[in-house]
Amino acid sequence: MLLGEILSLGSAITWGISVSLFKIIGNSVSPYILNPLKNTIGTILFVLTTLLVSDLSAVNALNTNEALILALSGIIGITIADVLFLISLNILGTSRSAIINTIYSPMVIMLAYFILDESLTFADIVGCLLYTSPSPRDATLSRMPSSA
């Protein structure tokens, strides 16, 4: 296996563990408290890691526009999207939330088309539809009581 695939699998496993822990903590802590708390801890650990193992010249090379885009991305992704995710986790549970979140990748592709002017082929569109088509059905079925 290549390093990229190993890191990608590690990310998926780590995210799966995190989601389960967020659900457990979310039973007693509001998403509006949990999100800033996890982000503060994450930011401290990220900064320490960056200082220990990274070359900071890339950060210094950012111009004002790039820094603003980076900040806006963080505000949207880490603040708004994470709170919405944590609330959905409390309402839907881990499994149903994961099923519905399969829309994530096709949404990134669609927004990249509109915002970044990336090209989409017919095969890309069909792939997105095939990838997400079971999600609403599966999420609905997971709400139904079993007949056993």
C-alpha positions in Angstrom: 0.0 0.0 0.0 1.1 3.5 -0.6 1.5 6.1 2.1 -1.5 8.2 0.9 -3.8 5.2 1.1 -2.6 4.3 4.6 -3.0 7.9 5.8 -6.5 8.0 4.3 -7.6 4.8 6.0 -6.1 6.1 9.2 -8.0 9.3 8.9 -11.3 7.3 8.3 -10.6 5.1 11.3 -9.7 8.1 13.5 -12.8 10.0 12.4 -15.0 7.0 13.1 -13.7 6.8 16.6 -14.1 10.5 17.1 -17.7 10.5 15.9 -18.5 7.7 18.4 -16.9 9.7 21.2 -18.7 12.9 20.1 -22.0 11.0 20.3 -21.2 9.8 23.8 -20.1 13.3 25.0 -23.0 14.9 23.1 -25.5 13.0 25.3 -24.5 15.3 28.2 -22.8 18.3 26.6 -24.5 20.8 24.2 -23.0 21.0 20.6 -22.6 24.7 21.3 -20.3 24.0 24.2 -18.7 20.8 22.7 -17.6 22.4 19.4 -15.6 25.3 20.9 -14.1 23.0 23.5 -12.9 20.4 20.9 -11.7 23.2 18.6 -9.7 24.9 21.4 -8.0 21.6 22.4 -7.5 20.8 18.7 -6.0 24.2 18.0 -3.6 24.0 20.9 -2.4 20.5 19.8 -2.2 21.6 16.2 -0.1 24.6 16.9 2.3 22.6 19.2 2.6 19.9 16.5 3.2 22.5 13.8 5.9 24.3 15.8 7.7 21.0 16.5 7.6 19.4 13.1 6.9 22.0 10.4 8.5 24.7 8.4 6.6 27.9 9.1 7.7 29.6 5.8 4.4 28.5 4.1 2.4 30.5 6.7 4.6 33.5 6.3 4.2 33.3 2.5 0.4 33.8 2.7 -0.8 37.1 1.3 -3.8 39.0 2.9 -6.3 37.5 0.5 -5.2 34.0 1.1 -5.2 34.5 4.8 -8.8 35.8 4.7 -9.9 32.9 2.5 -8.3 30.5 5.0 -10.0 32.2 7.9 -13.4 32.1 6.2 -12.9 28.5 5.4 -12.2 27.8 9.0 -15.2 29.7 10.2 -17.5 27.9 7.8 -16.1 24.5 8.2 -14.9 24.3 11.8 -17.5 26.5 13.4 -20.8 26.2 11.4 -20.4 22.8 9.8 -19.2 21.1 13.0 -22.0 22.5 15.1 -24.5 21.3 12.5 -22.9 17.9 12.4 -22.9 17.6 16.2 -26.6 18.5 16.4 -27.4 16.0 13.7 -25.4 13.4 15.6 -27.6 14.0 18.7 -30.8 13.9 16.7 -30.1 11.0 14.2 -27.5 9.0 16.0 -24.1 7.8 14.7 -25.2 5.3 12.0 -27.9 7.5 10.4 -25.8 10.6 10.5 -23.0 8.7 8.8 -25.3 7.5 6.0 -26.6 10.9 5.3 -23.1 12.4 5.4 -22.2 10.4 2.3 -23.5 13.5 0.5 -20.3 15.2 1.6 -18.0 14.2 -1.3 -20.5 14.9 -4.1 -21.3 18.2 -2.5 -17.6 19.1 -2.5 -17.4 18.1 -6.2 -20.5 20.2 -7.1 -19.3 23.3 -5.2 -15.9 23.0 -6.8 -17.6 23.0 -10.2 -19.5 26.3 -9.3 -17.0 28.1 -7.1 -13.6 26.9 -8.6 -14.8 26.4 -12.2 -13.6 22.8 -12.2 -14.9 20.6 -15.0 -17.3 17.8 -14.5 -17.8 15.0 -17.0 -21.0 13.1 -17.5 -19.3 10.1 -15.7 -18.6 12.4 -12.7 -22.3 13.3 -12.5 -23.5 9.7 -12.8 -20.9 8.7 -10.2 -22.2 11.3 -7.7 -25.8 10.2 -8.3 -24.9 6.5 -7.9 -22.8 7.2 -4.8 -25.6 9.2 -3.0 -28.7 7.5 -4.3 -29.0 4.9 -1.5 -28.5 7.5 1.3 -32.1 8.8 1.7 -33.5 5.3 1.4 -31.0 3.8 3.9 -31.5 6.6 6.4 -35.3 6.1 6.2 -35.0 2.3 6.6 -32.7 2.7 9.6 -35.5 4.5 11.4 -37.9 1.7 10.9 -38.3 -0.9 13.7 -37.0 -4.3 12.8 -39.5 -7.1 12.3 -37.5 -9.5 14.4 
